[in-house]
Structures are given as structure tokens and as C-alpha cells.
Amino acid sequence: MEATTKQLMEIFGVTSKSTPSEWRKNGASVAYVKKNTWDLGEFIQWWAENIYYPKGNDEIAGARERWEKARAEKLEIEVEKMRGDLLPRDEMEAALVELITLAKRGFMILPKSAPAILYGQTETEMMATLEKIVLQVLDNMARGATVGAIEKKIKA
């Protein structure tokens, strides 16, 4: 929406004819469209940032800094999503559920297969064998192996 200089002066209660020129010198030229014509939205934004809440105001400066930091973080997240470096929450939860399910199934194999593997071993040998089996389950999980593949390696 556009407004004339006269309308702008009325809106902001300004009587001095030199004030609009001062505004332009101080940066309001971003809202100056053409002779005697202003973009009202752009001018109000400039006015709010420079006159109503001046940059020297620590409270406003702090709020602006927090807003700009949050905006930058949001943009970084969007870039990471576009690169494929960041998964949406539901995909991440599904991957974690799958990993936990794999861990549970991998360790539930132990009660079924361990007795046959451990038969005839000493207590020290049993401990070493169980540690080896647990490490193998964890290693296979890290590699993304299926439960069937883990079972085959344990029984081998």
C-alpha cells in the first residue's frame, strides 16, 4: 500500500516538513517509492526498527539476536534435510524401533542356542564364549544384519 508524504506525516503526527527528508537520510529511503510516495508497509517496518524500537535498545537488540540465531539454525536444519544428513523424526523413530527389535531378537537367540554351544565347557570358557556371542550380536547389529544372519553366525 502506498501513502503520500503528507499522509505519512499525518499518520505519525509529524508537523515539520523536514522530518521526511531526515527519515530518508537515516535509512527510510528503502520505503521511498517515488517522489512524494512511500511504501507504507516498508516504512512502518523501518520506523519500528529505527524510531519506535531503536537498535540501541538492549532488550530489542537481544530479541533480534535470538530471532536471527533461531532463523539461522532453522535454515541449517533445512539444508541438512535437503542433503539427506538429517532424518525426519518419524523416520528416525522407526529406525530406532527396528534397531531395538533387532537387539531384542538377537539376544533372545542366546537362551535357545547357548546351552548346546556351552555344553562341556568350564565356567571360564563359558564366560568367554558368551562374551564372544554377545559381541558378535552387537557387531552384526552395527552392520545391519538380519536376525537370521545373526542366528547362523552364532550356530556356526
C-alpha atoms as an extended CHARMM CRD file, in Angstrom:
* protein
*
       156  EXT
         1         1  MET       CA              0.0000000000        0.0000000000        0.0000000000  PROA      1               0.0000000000
         2         2  GLU       CA              1.3410000000        3.4010000000       -0.8980000000  PROA      2               0.0000000000
         3         3  ALA       CA              0.9960000000        6.6680000000        1.0030000000  PROA      3               0.0000000000
         4         4  THR       CA              1.9540000000       10.2210000000        0.1820000000  PROA      4               0.0000000000
         5         5  THR       CA              4.4320000000       12.1570000000        2.3000000000  PROA      5               0.0000000000
         6         6  LYS       CA              1.5430000000       14.2670000000        3.6310000000  PROA      6               0.0000000000
         7         7  GLN       CA             -0.4150000000       11.1540000000        4.6490000000  PROA      7               0.0000000000
         8         8  LEU       CA              2.6800000000        9.6900000000        6.3030000000  PROA      8               0.0000000000
         9         9  MET       CA              3.1750000000       12.8900000000        8.2830000000  PROA      9               0.0000000000
        10        10  GLU       CA             -0.4630000000       12.7940000000        9.4200000000  PROA      10              0.0000000000
        11        11  ILE       CA             -0.2720000000        9.1190000000       10.4080000000  PROA      11              0.0000000000
        12        12  PHE       CA              2.8390000000        9.6870000000       12.5180000000  PROA      12              0.0000000000
        13        13  GLY       CA              1.8020000000       13.0680000000       13.8930000000  PROA      13              0.0000000000
        14        14  VAL       CA              4.7150000000       14.9250000000       12.3220000000  PROA      14              0.0000000000
        15        15  THR       CA              4.3700000000       18.6550000000       11.5490000000  PROA      15              0.0000000000
        16        16  SER       CA              7.9000000000       19.5840000000       10.4760000000  PROA      16              0.0000000000
        17        17  LYS       CA              8.2890000000       19.3270000000        6.7030000000  PROA      17              0.0000000000
        18        18  SER       CA             11.9650000000       18.4550000000        7.1010000000  PROA      18              0.0000000000
        19        19  THR       CA             11.2150000000       15.2470000000        9.0280000000  PROA      19              0.0000000000
        20        20  PRO       CA             10.5460000000       13.0490000000        5.9510000000  PROA      20              0.0000000000
        21        21  SER       CA             13.8860000000       14.1910000000        4.4970000000  PROA      21              0.0000000000
        22        22  GLU       CA             15.5870000000       13.2800000000        7.7720000000  PROA      22              0.0000000000
        23        23  TRP       CA             13.8800000000        9.8840000000        7.6980000000  PROA      23              0.0000000000
        24        24  ARG       CA             15.2640000000        9.2470000000        4.2030000000  PROA      24              0.0000000000
        25        25  LYS       CA             18.7800000000       10.2590000000        5.2850000000  PROA      25              0.0000000000
        26        26  ASN       CA             18.5080000000        7.8230000000        8.2230000000  PROA      26              0.0000000000
        27        27  GLY       CA             17.5650000000        4.8530000000        6.0460000000  PROA      27              0.0000000000
        28        28  ALA       CA             13.8620000000        5.1950000000        5.2850000000  PROA      28              0.0000000000
        29        29  SER       CA             14.7710000000        5.5160000000        1.6080000000  PROA      29              0.0000000000
        30        30  VAL       CA             14.1370000000        1.7380000000        1.4500000000  PROA      30              0.0000000000
        31        31  ALA       CA             10.4400000000        2.6520000000        1.6220000000  PROA      31              0.0000000000
        32        32  TYR       CA             10.5960000000        5.6700000000       -0.7070000000  PROA      32              0.0000000000
        33        33  VAL       CA              8.9760000000        4.5350000000       -3.9670000000  PROA      33              0.0000000000
        34        34  LYS       CA              8.9950000000        7.7400000000       -5.9940000000  PROA      34              0.0000000000
        35        35  LYS       CA              8.6230000000       11.4580000000       -5.4810000000  PROA      35              0.0000000000
        36        36  ASN       CA              6.1950000000       12.0980000000       -2.6210000000  PROA      36              0.0000000000
        37        37  THR       CA              5.2320000000        8.3900000000       -2.4800000000  PROA      37              0.0000000000
        38        38  TRP       CA              6.1280000000        5.7830000000        0.1510000000  PROA      38              0.0000000000
        39        39  ASP       CA              5.5380000000        2.0590000000        0.5530000000  PROA      39              0.0000000000
        40        40  LEU       CA              3.6050000000        2.1530000000        3.8170000000  PROA      40              0.0000000000
        41        41  GLY       CA              4.4590000000       -1.4160000000        4.8770000000  PROA      41              0.0000000000
        42        42  GLU       CA              8.1960000000       -0.9380000000        4.2850000000  PROA      42              0.0000000000
        43        43  PHE       CA              8.1270000000        2.4360000000        6.0330000000  PROA      43              0.0000000000
        44        44  ILE       CA              6.3450000000        1.0620000000        9.1110000000  PROA      44              0.0000000000
        45        45  GLN       CA              8.9030000000       -1.7220000000        9.3420000000  PROA      45              0.0000000000
        46        46  TRP       CA             11.7690000000        0.8050000000        9.0850000000  PROA      46              0.0000000000
        47        47  TRP       CA             10.0760000000        3.1090000000       11.5830000000  PROA      47              0.0000000000
        48        48  ALA       CA              9.5240000000        0.2930000000       14.0930000000  PROA      48              0.0000000000
        49        49  GLU       CA             13.1580000000       -0.8290000000       13.8720000000  PROA      49              0.0000000000
        50        50  ASN       CA             14.7480000000        2.6130000000       13.8950000000  PROA      50              0.0000000000
        51        51  ILE       CA             12.4260000000        5.0580000000       15.6180000000  PROA      51              0.0000000000
        52        52  TYR       CA              9.9960000000        3.1570000000       17.8260000000  PROA      52              0.0000000000
        53        53  TYR       CA             12.4230000000        0.4280000000       18.9240000000  PROA      53              0.0000000000
        54        54  PRO       CA             15.8590000000        1.8560000000       18.1320000000  PROA      54              0.0000000000
        55        55  LYS       CA             18.8050000000       -0.5010000000       17.6370000000  PROA      55              0.0000000000
        56        56  GLY       CA             20.4980000000        0.9140000000       20.7380000000  PROA      56              0.0000000000
        57        57  ASN       CA             17.7690000000       -0.6610000000       22.8980000000  PROA      57              0.0000000000
        58        58  ASP       CA             19.4280000000       -3.6960000000       24.5660000000  PROA      58              0.0000000000
        59        59  GLU       CA             16.1490000000       -5.5520000000       25.0500000000  PROA      59              0.0000000000
        60        60  ILE       CA             15.2120000000       -5.2410000000       21.3730000000  PROA      60              0.0000000000
        61        61  ALA       CA             18.7680000000       -6.0000000000       20.2570000000  PROA      61              0.0000000000
        62        62  GLY       CA             18.7480000000       -9.1850000000       22.3550000000  PROA      62              0.0000000000
        63        63  ALA       CA             15.4020000000      -10.2710000000       20.9580000000  PROA      63              0.0000000000
        64        64  ARG       CA             16.5710000000       -9.5580000000       17.4150000000  PROA      64              0.0000000000
        65        65  GLU       CA             19.7840000000      -11.5290000000       18.0020000000  PROA      65              0.0000000000
        66        66  ARG       CA             17.8280000000      -14.5230000000       19.3520000000  PROA      66              0.0000000000
        67        67  TRP       CA             15.4360000000      -14.3510000000       16.3940000000  PROA      67              0.0000000000
        68        68  GLU       CA             18.2850000000      -14.1930000000       13.8710000000  PROA      68              0.0000000000
        69        69  LYS       CA             20.0800000000      -17.0970000000       15.5790000000  PROA      69              0.0000000000
        70        70  ALA       CA             16.9010000000      -19.2070000000       15.5550000000  PROA      70              0.0000000000
        71        71  ARG       CA             16.3200000000      -18.3490000000       11.8940000000  PROA      71              0.0000000000
        72        72  ALA       CA             19.8950000000      -19.3510000000       11.0180000000  PROA      72              0.0000000000
        73        73  GLU       CA             19.5140000000      -22.6530000000       12.9060000000  PROA      73              0.0000000000
        74        74  LYS       CA             16.2580000000      -23.3540000000       11.0770000000  PROA      74              0.0000000000
        75        75  LEU       CA             17.9530000000      -22.7330000000        7.7190000000  PROA      75              0.0000000000
        76        76  GLU       CA             20.8270000000      -25.0560000000        8.6870000000  PROA      76              0.0000000000
        77        77  ILE       CA             18.3180000000      -27.7920000000        9.5450000000  PROA      77              0.0000000000
        78        78  GLU       CA             16.5830000000      -27.3190000000        6.1880000000  PROA      78              0.0000000000
        79        79  VAL       CA             19.9230000000      -27.5840000000        4.3560000000  PROA      79              0.0000000000
        80        80  GLU       CA             20.8000000000      -30.7660000000        6.2870000000  PROA      80              0.0000000000
        81        81  LYS       CA             17.3950000000      -32.2430000000        5.3420000000  PROA      81              0.0000000000
        82        82  MET       CA             17.9710000000      -31.4100000000        1.6730000000  PROA      82              0.0000000000
        83        83  ARG       CA             21.4400000000      -33.0280000000        1.7580000000  PROA      83              0.0000000000
        84        84  GLY       CA             19.9560000000      -36.1090000000        3.3860000000  PROA      84              0.0000000000
        85        85  ASP       CA             22.0840000000      -35.6250000000        6.5160000000  PROA      85              0.0000000000
        86        86  LEU       CA             19.0140000000      -35.2600000000        8.7220000000  PROA      86              0.0000000000
        87        87  LEU       CA             16.0870000000      -37.6470000000        9.0090000000  PROA      87              0.0000000000
        88        88  PRO       CA             12.5620000000      -36.5670000000        9.8910000000  PROA      88              0.0000000000
        89        89  ARG       CA             11.5330000000      -37.5450000000       13.4230000000  PROA      89              0.0000000000
        90        90  ASP       CA              9.1200000000      -40.3240000000       12.3740000000  PROA      90              0.0000000000
        91        91  GLU       CA             11.7790000000      -41.9720000000       10.1760000000  PROA      91              0.0000000000
        92        92  MET       CA             14.3110000000      -41.7480000000       12.9950000000  PROA      92              0.0000000000
        93        93  GLU       CA             11.8430000000      -43.3030000000       15.4660000000  PROA      93              0.0000000000
        94        94  ALA       CA             11.1040000000      -46.1170000000       13.0070000000  PROA      94              0.0000000000
        95        95  ALA       CA             14.8380000000      -46.7920000000       12.5960000000  PROA      95              0.0000000000
        96        96  LEU       CA             15.3160000000      -46.8860000000       16.3830000000  PROA      96              0.0000000000
        97        97  VAL       CA             12.3540000000      -49.2560000000       16.8340000000  PROA      97              0.0000000000
        98        98  GLU       CA             13.8510000000      -51.5250000000       14.1650000000  PROA      98              0.0000000000
        99        99  LEU       CA             17.2550000000      -51.4630000000       15.8970000000  PROA      99              0.0000000000
       100       100  ILE       CA             15.7360000000      -52.2360000000       19.3100000000  PROA      100             0.0000000000
       101       101  THR       CA             13.6950000000      -55.0700000000       17.8020000000  PROA      101             0.0000000000
       102       102  LEU       CA             16.8340000000      -56.4710000000       16.1840000000  PROA      102             0.0000000000
       103       103  ALA       CA             18.7110000000      -56.2400000000       19.5010000000  PROA      103             0.0000000000
       104       104  LYS       CA             15.9110000000      -57.9700000000       21.3880000000  PROA      104             0.0000000000
       105       105  ARG       CA             15.6170000000      -60.7790000000       18.8590000000  PROA      105             0.0000000000
       106       106  GLY       CA             19.3920000000      -61.1420000000       18.6420000000  PROA      106             0.0000000000
       107       107  PHE       CA             19.7330000000      -61.5840000000       22.3920000000  PROA      107             0.0000000000
       108       108  MET       CA             16.6710000000      -63.8400000000       22.6140000000  PROA      108             0.0000000000
       109       109  ILE       CA             18.5770000000      -66.3170000000       20.4390000000  PROA      109             0.0000000000
       110       110  LEU       CA             21.0050000000      -66.9120000000       23.3160000000  PROA      110             0.0000000000
       111       111  PRO       CA             18.7380000000      -68.9790000000       25.5800000000  PROA      111             0.0000000000
       112       112  LYS       CA             17.9600000000      -71.3060000000       22.6750000000  PROA      112             0.0000000000
       113       113  SER       CA             21.4390000000      -71.7490000000       21.2240000000  PROA      113             0.0000000000
       114       114  ALA       CA             23.8060000000      -71.1230000000       24.1450000000  PROA      114             0.0000000000
       115       115  PRO       CA             23.2560000000      -74.4330000000       26.0170000000  PROA      115             0.0000000000
       116       116  ALA       CA             24.3860000000      -76.5120000000       23.0440000000  PROA      116             0.0000000000
       117       117  ILE       CA             27.3750000000      -74.2510000000       22.4190000000  PROA      117             0.0000000000
       118       118  LEU       CA             28.3850000000      -74.1230000000       26.0980000000  PROA      118             0.0000000000
       119       119  TYR       CA             27.9660000000      -77.8410000000       26.8150000000  PROA      119             0.0000000000
       120       120  GLY       CA             31.1350000000      -79.3870000000       28.2210000000  PROA      120             0.0000000000
       121       121  GLN       CA             32.9440000000      -76.0720000000       28.7710000000  PROA      121             0.0000000000
       122       122  THR       CA             34.4160000000      -74.8640000000       32.0360000000  PROA      122             0.0000000000
       123       123  GLU       CA             32.9500000000      -71.8030000000       33.7200000000  PROA      123             0.0000000000
       124       124  THR       CA             35.7890000000      -69.6210000000       32.4070000000  PROA      124             0.0000000000
       125       125  GLU       CA             35.3120000000      -70.9260000000       28.8770000000  PROA      125             0.0000000000
       126       126  MET       CA             31.5520000000      -70.3570000000       29.1250000000  PROA      126             0.0000000000
       127       127  MET       CA             32.1100000000      -66.7270000000       30.1360000000  PROA      127             0.0000000000
       128       128  ALA       CA             34.4960000000      -66.1760000000       27.2080000000  PROA      128             0.0000000000
       129       129  THR       CA             32.1150000000      -67.8790000000       24.7700000000  PROA      129             0.0000000000
       130       130  LEU       CA             29.1090000000      -65.8290000000       25.9780000000  PROA      130             0.0000000000
       131       131  GLU       CA             31.1270000000      -62.6140000000       25.6810000000  PROA      131             0.0000000000
       132       132  LYS       CA             32.1120000000      -63.6140000000       22.1520000000  PROA      132             0.0000000000
       133       133  ILE       CA             28.4750000000      -64.3340000000       21.2330000000  PROA      133             0.0000000000
       134       134  VAL       CA             27.2420000000      -61.0190000000       22.7080000000  PROA      134             0.0000000000
       135       135  LEU       CA             29.9710000000      -59.0950000000       20.8790000000  PROA      135             0.0000000000
       136       136  GLN       CA             29.0540000000      -60.8790000000       17.6610000000  PROA      136             0.0000000000
       137       137  VAL       CA             25.3550000000      -59.9790000000       18.0980000000  PROA      137             0.0000000000
       138       138  LEU       CA             26.2910000000      -56.3370000000       18.7180000000  PROA      138             0.0000000000
       139       139  ASP       CA             28.7330000000      -56.2890000000       15.8080000000  PROA      139             0.0000000000
       140       140  ASN       CA             26.1410000000      -57.7600000000       13.4440000000  PROA      140             0.0000000000
       141       141  MET       CA             23.5790000000      -55.2310000000       14.6640000000  PROA      141             0.0000000000
       142       142  ALA       CA             26.0250000000      -52.4280000000       13.9070000000  PROA      142             0.0000000000
       143       143  ARG       CA             26.3920000000      -53.8000000000       10.3890000000  PROA      143             0.0000000000
       144       144  GLY       CA             22.6280000000      -54.0290000000        9.9470000000  PROA      144             0.0000000000
       145       145  ALA       CA             22.4650000000      -57.8210000000        9.7580000000  PROA      145             0.0000000000
       146       146  THR       CA             19.1200000000      -59.5980000000        9.9680000000  PROA      146             0.0000000000
       147       147  VAL       CA             18.1360000000      -61.8780000000       12.8380000000  PROA      147             0.0000000000
       148       148  GLY       CA             18.5320000000      -64.8940000000       10.5390000000  PROA      148             0.0000000000
       149       149  ALA       CA             22.1070000000      -63.9300000000        9.6890000000  PROA      149             0.0000000000
       150       150  ILE       CA             22.9330000000      -63.4430000000       13.3740000000  PROA      150             0.0000000000
       151       151  GLU       CA             21.4830000000      -66.8880000000       14.2070000000  PROA      151             0.0000000000
       152       152  LYS       CA             23.5880000000      -68.5390000000       11.5100000000  PROA      152             0.0000000000
       153       153  LYS       CA             26.8100000000      -66.9340000000       12.7920000000  PROA      153             0.0000000000
       154       154  ILE       CA             26.0820000000      -67.9590000000       16.3960000000  PROA      154             0.0000000000
       155       155  LYS       CA             25.3700000000      -71.5600000000       15.4640000000  PROA      155             0.0000000000
       156       156  ALA       CA             28.4530000000      -71.7830000000       13.2210000000  PROA      156             0.0000000000
